[in-house]
Amino acid sequence: DAMEAMQKMTGGKPVPLVRRKNNGERLDTQVDSVDLVPGDVIFLEAGDRIPADVRVLHCTDGMEVDNSALTGESMPEPRSTATEKPSQSPAEARNLAFFGTTVLKGNATCVVHATGDNTFLGKIAQSIKTSYVKSTLEIQIEHFVHFIAFIAVCVGLVSLGVKVIQRAEPADMIQYTAGALFSQVPEGLLPTVTISMMCASAEMVKRKVLVRKIDAVETLGCVSVFCSDKTGTLTKGEMTVQDLAVPLPGGPAAGMQVFNREPGTQVFPKKDADVLMDIATCGLLNNGSDFKMQEGVEVLSGSPTEVAIYRASMEVHGGAGAVKSTRANLENDKIFEIPFNSENKWMLTVHGMASRGSMFAILKGAPDRVLKFCTVSKDGAAMAQIESQMADLMGQARRVLCIARRRMSREEIPENAKFEGTGPTDCNFPMKDFEFVGLFGIEDPPKEGVAEAVVRAQKAGVKVVMVTGDHPDTARAIASRINILRSTADQECEQLHGAEDFSVITGAMLESRVPKTDNFTDEEPPEIVSWWQKATQHTRVFARVSPIHKQVIVQAYQKYGYGGLGDVCAMTGDGVNDAPALKQAEVGVAMGIRGTEVAKDAADIVLQDDNFASIVDGIAQGRLSSENLQKSIMYTLCSKVPQVAPTFGELFGLPQALTVAQVLLIDIGTDIWTAIAYALQPAESMLMERRPRHPRNEKLVNGKVLVYSYGYIGQLQMFFCWLMFFYASPKGLMNLYFAQKSPNDYTKEDHFVDTQGMSVYYWTLVLGQIAAAISTTTKLQSVIGLGTSPYGLPNNTLNIMFLGEIVLGLLAIYCGPMQSWFETAWLPIGSIVIPIGAFFGIVLIEEIRKAVGRLCFQVGEGAQDAGDPPRSGSGQPELQVPVAALKLGPMSCFCLWGQPGRR
């Protein structure tokens, strides 16, 4: 569980510390991490796992820690002894280090201030140890079971009353009452639910989506808001040089030329290699990255920015071989370096051969710091061109670095080429008159296919929201490129309707609007409620938010989203402190590659490839499993009306039309297996073009399902069963009806005539159930291609079940032993063929209903996310019912079945 995963984060080796004896003497000792107490002074060095929450008392310059276990971000974070502001969040304080994280560089002396459950991670672990909460699927299945139980008991009591009126024997009363009650129970429900979820889980694994909690499959199909991390989920999770900007041949004053990666290959054009060779060579030589051997493979390591510049420079040079020859050239040999630090914000390297007096320096870093050492700083026209290019790159959310070079004369080289200094004030060589070489435009680019996946999710009525710790401008730029943010015209339209610009919200804006308790309540101030209602409706990006804010954002969508009903929310996360938000969301999605074990334990689903496009495929699979389960229930309920109808028919003197044994043969012999086969049913064409089914607004078994099964298909089946009972049965049945004989007074011939009539009723019901099964495979799409593309019969397993139903039905009629078991009798060929008309009648009527349904809902152009209230002119789908549909009267209500969200 979560606590076990936390315990694995503690280091195995003893911790060196200092304590004081009772007499006040210093005691240097080592203890296990579990024996640490607040107040202990401990020593940490590079590679140590931090055993408790500590305050840094002293550390070496440039100390860094890996907080990925806490935040999920792989970037090293510096640590210092400086006191932070009181308003600073503890999770972001640089003078604190946390249990479970690792020292990457340097060493430190620290004092323990929290251990065990009192640590930052320990409190998170406690917060996610919540009691078991029923899933939406469990709640809906329980609701359905209660409803069916009530119907079954009522039917059983009515059947008992009929038998009492008929003065039947007690054994017959019990038999028929139990049979009538049992006939209303959908026996295939539990295996269908389980198998449907298992099939969906297996399909999701193929799409790199691992389901940890099987009922999350159905909930995923109902998700109306998806809150996603940016780094590593929507983007590649690695810094990449996207732009190389160099001066024109006439110099910076003449202008700048920018070279981008080619759209298809994502590499810099080879034809421009000569123009880019200077900036690429400087990027290779002035670089802090290095190659390491990991499991026998050379891996480039170092700062993500340095690695990105190295890779881009290597591409321009033509590969690793050319890079090695360039760096091996003695004239490029590095003899001095001033590393990057937070004060200078640049890195300097000196290269060359002192013996030849040929040396040069390369300066790389923040543009404002580097340019002041360049000759272009005195040229207004050149600076205007460079600053314009920088503004353009920054407007695209690029991180911009500047690089410059200076060749040194013999007189400028220190004696014996012994370079010294840490900055411009104490260097023993000139730090001026550098030649501007160019600019690097760096970003974490979107993953391939994410933009298309976002559009696909939006078409399915799922609101995609970016939740990131990045700068708002960076988040806005990426969100616009991957279609999360709407166009400017759409934003202006929102403002015209009285909404503020809520498209991007920062963590600072959330601070004063968090709930006073653990969750939002009905007692929140009106201004807070109003703000969150607008935010959940309009916001698409939350930037500069801490992981603590993530849980608040989820709670807000669950309370105020979907027009006040509350959104069904999915949330991604990878760090330990994302665990509360993952637990809070209806569907928690952890990252399989970057995610911590604690995050995975709190999640319902794990993305094995950390790719947003995979989860959209998962949403489609979740909807499909939910749809198939609903269709299976619809199919199962259809036969309940014609099964119970003969019981009521006997009250009006009708001959017995169906026996308990025949009901059991239909329910257990055929229906249960056909219902299970629905788990393998492919999706309809418009499955991902409809708004998600909200479990609190539209239950799995709702009024539409009951009307469809009991009031529509069930009635058609009952009509055709009675019609065939009197019309297709051999002669004599009508005479038996008009004679109004009691079953106790039947002659042997009368019993045979009634048995043949029951066989016709049974056979018609079998064909009617096959028709119902075919009809319920789609909600709006035509099965046979009436006015649209045909859905057909793609489920071979279901087709085999149809064949099995027909074979079993004929065996029950013509096989001697089965005739005695199920009270059937042989039928002439006409009594077998004529009921086939019931099959075609039901299928044809249902096809007409689907055609009318498609005609009723002509969806306007445009799209609107789930949960947004209708707006005039917004493109929200509106009901357009033609006069022909209105003339259908009660039939027009069936147009409401399976409304598409958009076209």
N, C-alpha and C positions, 0 to 999 in steps of 0.2 A: 504494500500500500504506500501511501504518500510518505509516512514516517519512515518506513524501511528504506525508501529511495533516498530520503534525506540523510539517514544514517550512513549510507554508502558514500556520501560526499565527504565524510570525515577522513582525515589522513590516518594511516595505520601506524606511523612512527611516533614516538614520544615527542612532546613539545618542550623545548628548553625555556625555562622561565626563572624569574627571580622572586623570592619571597623573603620575608623577615622572620627571624626566630623570635621567640618570646623575649629574649634579652636585647632585641633590636639589631642583632647582627644580620648581615646579608647572607642569603642562602641561595646558591646557584644549583639548580636541580633540573630534572626532567620528569614529566608526568604524562600519563595518557590523556588524550583530549577530553575524555568523559569526566576526568577528575578536575578539570579547570573550574575556577570559581571567579565571580566578578572581583576585580581588584588585582588579579594576577598580572604581572608584567612578563610578557613573552617576547621571544625573538623569532623573526621570520626571515627567510631568505628565498631566492628565486627557486621555483619548483615546489614550494611548500603549499599544501592545502590548508587554508585558514580554518582553525578548529573552533572559532567562536566569533561573535561580533566584537570588534575591537576598535579602539581609538588610537590613531597613529600618533606616537609621541615624538619619534625621530625616524627619518628615512633618508636613504641616499637619493641624490638628485636623479630624476628621471625614473623613479620607481613606478612600475605598472602592474595592474592586476587584471585577471581575466574574469569578468563578471557575467560571462555567457550563461553560467548555471543559474544566475539570478534574473538576467534580463533577456537572454536569448541572443543578444548582440555579440558578435565575435570580435568587435573592435576593442583593443586593449584600452584600459582607462588609467590615467595617471593618478598618483596618490601623493599627498603633501601633508605637512603639519599645520598649515595655515588654518586659522579659525574661520568657520563658515558663518554666514549671516543666519540669524534666528529663523528667518522665513524659508531657508533652504530645506528642501525635502531630504530626509536622512538617506534615502536611496541614492541621491545624487551628490551627497557630500563627499568631497575628495579626501577628507581627513578620517573617514571611516572605512573599514574593510569588513566584509561580511562572511559569516560561516558558510562553508561550501564553495567559496570562490578560491582562486589560485593566484599566487604571486608569480608574475612572469619575469620581471626584471627588478634588480636591486634587492635591498634588505631593509628591515624596519624593526624598531622597538615599539611595542604596542601594549596598551592596557586593556584587559578584558572587561567589557561592560554588560554582556549578556551571554547566557549559555542555554543550551537545550531548547525547550519550548518558548523561552523568552527571546530567542534570536529572531531576526527579521524573517528568516525562512521557517523557523519553528511556528511562528504565529500564523504564517500562511498555511502550513500543514494542518494546524488546528482549525482554521477557518473552513477548510474543505472537507473536514470529517463530519459531514452533515448526515442527518437521518435519511433513510431511503425515501425517495419521492417517486410516485407512480408516473410513468411516461404517458404521453397523450394516447398512445396505442392501447395501453392497459385500461385507461379511463374509458375510452370509447368501446372497447370490447366488453368491459364490465357493464356499461350502459346498455349495449345491445343484448347481452345475456339476460339482464334483468327484464328488458322489454319482451324478449322471446319467452322467458319463463312465465311472465304474466299471460301472454297470448296462449301458451300451451296449456296452462292450468284452466283458463276460461274455456278453451275448446274441449278439454277433458271433461269439465263439469257439464257442458252442454251435451256431449256425447253420453255421459252417464244419465242425464235427464231424459234423453231420447229412449234409451234402453229401459229406463224405469217406466216410461209411458207405454212402451211396447210390452211390458211385463216379461222381459227376457230373463233367462236363467242367470243366477248370480255369476257363474263362471263366464258367461257371455258378456255380462256387464263389465266385469273386470278386464276381460280381453279387449273389448272394443274401446273402453275408456283409456286403457293404457296405450293402445294402438293410436288412438286419436291424439293423445297427448304427445306421444313419441314422434308422430308424423310432423309436428310443428318444430321439432328441434333440429337445427342444422348440424348434423353429426360431423360434417367435414370441416367445421369452422377451425378447431384447434390445429389439426394437421395442416390445413390450408395456410393459416397464419404463420406457423413455424416454417413450413417449406417455402412459402413465398419470401419470407425474410431471409432464409438461408440462400435461396437462389439469388436474391438481390445482393447479399453479402459476397457471394462467390463472383458475381459479375463486377462488383465494385473493386475487388482485389485485382482483377484484370486491368482496371483503370487506375491502379496505384492508390486505392482508398481502402484502408483496413478498418473494418467495423469491430469495435471492442464491445459494444453493447447492442445486441441485435435489434432491439426495438427502436434504436436511433435511426434505422433505415426509414421507417415510416415518418418519423418526425422530420427528417431531412427533406422529405418530399413536400412538407408543409411550410418550410422556411420562407418567410416573407422579407427578412432583412439579413444580409450577410455582412458582418463586420470583419474585415480582413486586414492583417498586417501588410505593410508595404514591402519591407526588406525580406527578400528570400521567398516570398509568396507571390506577390504581384511583380516583383523585380527579381533579377538574377541573384542578388545577394552578394555581388562582388563589383568593386569599382572598375570601371572601364573607361579608357580614353575614347571619347566619341568624336572630338574635334582637334585638329592641329591647325593653328592659325600662325602664319608666317608673313613677314613683310613682302611686298612686291619687289621686283628687282631694283626699283628706284628708291627703296628704303621705306620705312614706316610712314613717312610723310606722304608718299605716293598712294598709300592704302595698304590694306591687309587682304590676304587671300586665305580662305578657310577650306580645309580638306576634311571630308566626312567619310565614314565607313560606307562601303557600297551596300545598298539595301539587301541584296540576296546573299552575298558571301560574308558580310559583316567584317570585311577587312579593308584596309586603306588601299586605294588604287595603285597598282604597281607602276603605272605610267607616270605617276607623280613622285616616285621614289627619289629622283635626283633633287627635286625642289625641297623635299622634306628631310634630306640626309643630314643637314646641319642640326636641326632640332632633335632628330632621332639619335644622332651620335651624342649630343650633349645629354639627352635623357638617359642614355645607357651608362655614360661615364659618371654623371652626378646622380647616383642612385643608391639607396640604402637597402635594397632587397638583395637576397642571396639565394643560392641553390643549396638545398639540404637533401640528404638521402633518407627517404622514408620507405621502408620495406623494399629496399633495393631499387627504388625509383627516385630520380631527381625531381624535387618539387621546389618551386619558387616560393620563398617565404619572406616575410617582412611586412612593413606597413602596407595596407591595401592600396593606398595611393601610389606608393613606390612600385609595387608589383604591377599596377595598371600601366604606369608610364614605361616600365621595362618591357612589358608585353607589346605595347604599341610600337615602341622603338624597334623591337626585334622584328615585328611584322614589316616595318618599312625597310629594314636592312635585308630582309629576305630569309630569315630563319635563324636557328640557333648556331649553325656553322659559321655564318657571316659575323654573328655577334661575338663568337669566341675569338675569331681572327682580329676583330676590331679591338677587343679588350686586351688581347695578347700583344698588340703592337706596343713596343717600348715607348713610343712617343705619346701614348695614351696612358702610361702607367701612373696610377694615383700615388702621390707622395705626401699629401696632406689633406685633412678634412676637418671642417667644423660642422658637427652634426646639427640637425634641426633641433631647436628648442623653442619653448613658448615665448621667450623674450624676443629673440631675433626674428622668428617665423620665416627663416630661410636656412638653406643648407649650402655649404660651399666646399668644393673640392679643387685641388690643384693637381695638374697632370703635366708630364713631360720628362725631359732628360736634362738634368743640370749640366752634364758634361758638354752638351751641345748648346747650352744657353737657350733652349727652345722650350718654354713653359707657358701654360695658360691656365686660367681659373674659370670655373663654371659656377654660377650662382643660380639657385632655383628656390622659389618659395612664393609667398603671398605677393601679388602684383604690386601693391602699394609699397611694400618693403623693398622689393627688388628694383623697381623702376627708378627709385631715387638714387641708385648707384649707377644708372645708365646715362649715356650721353643724350638719349632722347628726352630726358627730363627737362632739358633746356630748349627743346624744340616744340613750340606750341602746336604746330600742325601735326607733328608726329604723335604727340600725346593725345591729341583729339581723335586721331584715327584708332590708336590703341584702346583708349577708353571707350570709344563707340563699339569696338569689337568685343571688349570685355562685357559691356552692358548687354549686348546681344546674347552672348553666351550665358550670362547670369540670368537673363530673362527666360532661358530654356532650362533653368534649374541646374546648370552646370557648376561644378566647383572649378574655379579657374586658377591655374598656377602659371607663373611667368618664369622664363629661363633666359639667362644672359651669359655672355662669354667675354673674357678679356685676355688678350695675349700680352705677355710680359717681356720687356727688354732685359738684356743682361744686367743693366744697372738696377732694375727693380727687383731682381731675385736676391733674397737674403744670402748672407755669407754661408757657403757650404750647403746652400739650398735647405737651410734649417728654418722652415716656416713655423711661426708661433702666433698665438692669439685666439680669442674666443668671440670677438666681435669687431666692429669697425673702429672702436676706440683703442684697442690694444694690439692690433695686428701689425706685424713687422713687414708688411707688403701693402701696396696701394689698394684701397677699396673704393675705386672710382673709375669713371670712364668705361664702364662695361658696355659691350655691344648687345643690343636687344636682339634675341634670336627668335622668340615666338611665345605662343600661349598654348597650354594644354587645357582642353575642355573635358572634364571628368564627371561621370555620373554612374549611378547604379541603374542600368537600363532595364526596361520592362522585359519580362520573359516572353518568349515567342508564343503566340497563341492566346495570351492573356486578354488583349483588347477584344478579340473575337468572342472569348468566353464571357467577358463582361456584358457584351451586347446580347449574347444568348441568354444570360441570366436575366437581364432586364426585359427581354421579350417574354420570358416566362413569368414576369411579374415579381421578380426578386430584386429588392433594392440593394445595390452593392455599395458599401460604405468603407472608405479607407481609414484606418486608425493607425497612426504612426507617431513616432517621437521626433520625426524630422521637422525641419523648418517649414512653415506654411507655404512659402513660395516654391520650395522643392516639391512638396506634397501636391500642390495645386497643378504644377507643370506635369508631373507624372500622371496624376488623376485625369487630366485633360487628354493626355496621349492615349490612355487606355480606356477612354469613354466613360469613366465614372462621373466626371463633372459634365453637366449639360452645357450646351452652347450658350454664348453670351445672350442671344435672343431669348432663350428660355429663362435665364436668370432675370433679365429685364422684365419678362412677363410676370414672374413671381413678385417682383417688387411693385409692379402696377397693381397687384392684388393686395397690397398692404403688408407684404412680408419683408422683413429686413434681409440683408444679404447673409443668409445662413449657410451658404454653400461650403465655407471653410470655417471651422471653429477651432480655437486653440485651447490648450490646457489651462492657460491663465483665465480664460473666460469661464471655465468650468468650476474653478476653485470656489466661487461664491454661490454656486448653484447645486452643490452636492446635497444629498439628503442628510438631515440631522441624525437620523437613526441608520440602521444597517441597510434600509431600503426605502424607497419612496412610499409615502402613505397618503391617505386622503386629507391629511392635515397640513400639507405643504402650502406655503403662501401662494396666493393667486398669481403673482408676478412670476414666480418660479415655474408654476404649472404652465402658464402661457408661453414662457420662453422655451420650455422643453417640448411643448406641443409643436411649436414652429421648428425647433431644431430637428425633431424626429421626422418631420414632414419634408424639410428642405435640405438638411445638411447631407453632404456626400463625403466630406473629408474632416476628420478630427486630427489636428496636427499639434506637435509639441505636447503630447499627452503622456503621462506616466502610466505604467501598468496598473496602478491603483485606479486611475480614471476609467480603465476599460470596464471594470465591473459596474461603475456608475452608468456608463453609456448603455450597457446591456440592460440594466434595470430600467433606464428611461424608456428605451424602446418597448420593453415588456409592459410598462405602465401606461405610456402616453401614445405609443405608435398605433398604426392601423385604425386611425380615427377614434382613438380612445379605447378600443377593444384590446389593444396590446399586440405587438408583433410577435411572431415566432422567430426567435433570433438565433443565429449561428455565429460563433466567434472563433477566430483562430488565435493561437498563442504558441510560444515555444519556451519561454522562461518560467522559472519556478513561480515568480510573482504574477504570472498570467493565470495561474491555477484557479484563483477565486472567480475570475471572469469566465473561464472555461466551464467551471462547475455551475455558475449562475445561468449561463445560456442554455436554451433547450437542447442545442447541439454544440458541444465543445469539440473543436477540431485542432489537434496538436500536430506539430511538424515532425515528420519521421526522421529527417536528416539532422536538422539543427535543434530539435526539441529536446528538452530535458526529460528524464524519466518521471519526474513529479508532474510535469505538464501532461505527459502521455497518460499517466495514471488518472488524472482528473478529467481527461477528455473522453468523449464517446466514440470519436473517429480519429484515425491517424492518417495524415497524408504522407505516403511513403516517398513521394518525389517533391514534396513541399511546393506543389504547383496548383495555383488557383483553378486552372482549367480542369484539373482532375476532379475537384469538388463539384464543379458544375455538372460534369458527367455523373457524379454521385447523386446530385439533386434529381437529375432525370431518372436515374435508377430507383431512387426513393419514391418518386411520384409513380413510376410504373408499378412498383410492388404494392403501393397503396391503392392504385387504380384496380389492379388485378384482384386484390383482396376484396374491394368493394364490389367488383363485377361477380366474383365468386359467390358472395353473399346474396347479391341480386338474383343470380341464377338459382341458388338453393331455395330461396323464398318463393320463387315463382310457382313451384308445384304444390305449395301448402294449401292454396285455395281449392284447386280441383281434388286434392286428397281429402279435405274435410267436407267438401260439398255433398258427397253421398250420405254422410251422416244426417245433414239437415234435410236432404231429399227424402229420406225415409219418413220424416215427419209429415210429408205431404203424400204419402202413399206410393212413392216411387220404389220400384224394385231395387234391391241392393246392387250398387254399381261398383264397389271396390271393397276388398277385404283387407284386414289388418296385415295378412301375409303379403299381399300385393304391394301395400304401402311400404312395408319393410324391404321388399325386393327392389323397389324404386330407390328408396333412400340409401340403403346400404349396398345393394348390388350394383347400382350405376351412379347415382347422384354424387356420392361421396368422392368417387374417383375422378369424375368429371370436374368437380369443384376444385380438387387438388391440382388438376392439370392446368387450371387458370394461372397458377404460379409461373408457368413458362410462357405466358402469352406476350407477344411483342407489343410495342407501344403503338398507339394511334398516331396519325400524322400530326395532329395538333396538340399532342400531350404537353410540349414545352412552349405552347403559345397561349396557354390559359393561365389565369391568375392562380396562385397556390390555394389549395383548400385550407381554410383556417379552422383548426380543430375545435375552437371555442364558438365559431360561428356556423360552421357546416360540419356536422359530425360524420364519421365514416358511414354510419347507418342513420340516415336522416329522413325527413319527410319525403324527399324525392325518391329515395330508394324504396320506401314502403309503398308509395303511390305507384311506382313503376312495377314493383313485384306483385303486390296484392291487388292494386286497383286497375292495373293495365294488362300486363302479360298473364297474370294469374286468372283474370277474368276471361281473357281470350281463350286460354287453355280450358277453363271450365266450360265456356260456351261450346267449343269444338268437341270436348269430351261428351257432353250431354247430347249434342247434335249427332255425333257418331254412335252414341249408345242406342239412340232410337232409330237412326236412319241406316247405319251400316251394319247393325246386328242382324242375324238371320231372322226370318219371319217368326212371329209368335210373341215377341217382347211387348209390342204395343197392346196385344190382346191381354197379356199378363198384367200390364199396367191398368187397362180399363176394367179388368175383372176385380181389381182392388182386393186381391187375396192377401191374407196374412202369410208370411213365410212359413208359418207352422202348418198351413193348409196346402202347401205346394205338393203337386204330384212329382213323380220322378222326371217326367217330361218338362214340367214347369221349372224344376231345379236346373235341368240341362240348359233350357232356354235362358234362364237368369245367369248361369255360369258363362254362356257364350256372350251375353251382354256385358258381363263384368270383364271378360277377356278383351272385347272391343274397347271398352273404357280404358282399361289398362294399356292396351297397345296405342291408343290415341294419345294418352298421357306421356308415354315413352317418346313418341314422335314430337309431341308438344314440348317436351323438355329439351330435345335436340334442337328444335327451332328456337327455344329460349336461350340455349347455350350459344348458338350462332349469333342471335340478336344481341346478346349482352357482351359480346367480344368488343363491341365499339359503342360509344355513346352518341356520336354525331357522324362519324365517317361511315360511308356506305360500305357494306360487306360485299355487295355484288356489283358496285360501280354505278349506282343510280344517281346520275348528276354529278359525280365526282370520281376521283381515282378510287379503285376498289381496294378494300382492305384484304379481302380474300380469306383463306383458311390457312394461315401461316404456321399455326401450332400443330405439328404432327402428332404430338402426344394427345392433344385434345381430339384430333381427328380419329385416332385409334380408339379413344373412349367412345366416340359416336358409334363406330363400328361395333364395339363391344356391347353397347346398349341395344343395338338392333339384333345382334346375334342372341343375346340373353333374352330379349323379349320374345323372339320367335321360338327359342327353346322352351320358354315357360308355357307357350301356347301349344306346341306340337310334341314336346317330349313327355312321354307317359308319366314317369316318376314326378317330374316337376308340375304336371297338371294336378296331381293329387296333393302335392305339398302346398301349392299356391292357389288352389281352387280355380283353375283355368280350364278351358276346353278348346278343342281344335276349331278353327274357323275356315270357312270357304275363302277362296282367293279374293273374292270381292270385298269381304270384310277386312282384309289386310290392305288392299290397294286404296280403297275409298278414304280411309283415315289419313293417307298421305296428303290429302287436300288440306288437312289441318296444319301440317308442317308448312306447306307453301303459303297458306293463308296468314299464319302468324309472322313468317319472315317478310312477306310482302307488306303487310300492315306496318310492321316496324320500320321497314325501309322508307315508307311514305312519311312516317313520323320523323325520321332522321332528316329527310329532305326538307320538311316543314321547319324543323329545328334550325337547320342551316340557313333557311330563308329568313327566319325570324330575326336572327342576330347577325345583321350586316355590320361589321365592326369598322368604325371610322379610322382614317389614317392617323398615325401618331401613336405615341406610347406614353403610358403613365405608370409609375412604379406602384407596387402593392402598398396599400395603406394610405395613399394620397386621396383626399376627398375629391369628388368630381369638380372640375372647373369648366366654365364655359369657354369653348374654343380650345381646350387643352388637348384634344385628341382622345379623351376618355371614351371607351366603348359605350355606346348608348343603344338602348333597345329600340329597334325599328321594326315594328310589327305591321306587316302588310294587311290590307283589308281581307285578303283571302284567308289569312291565318286567324283573324278575329271571327270569321264566319264558322270556324271549326268548333266554336264554343268550348266545352270542357277539354276537347282534344288539344287546344292551343296551350294549355298549361304544360304539356309535355315538351314544348319548345324550351322550357326552362332547364331542361336536362343538359348538362355538360356545356354550359356557356363558354365559348372561347374568350380568352382575355384580349386578344388582338389578332389581327390578320397579317 
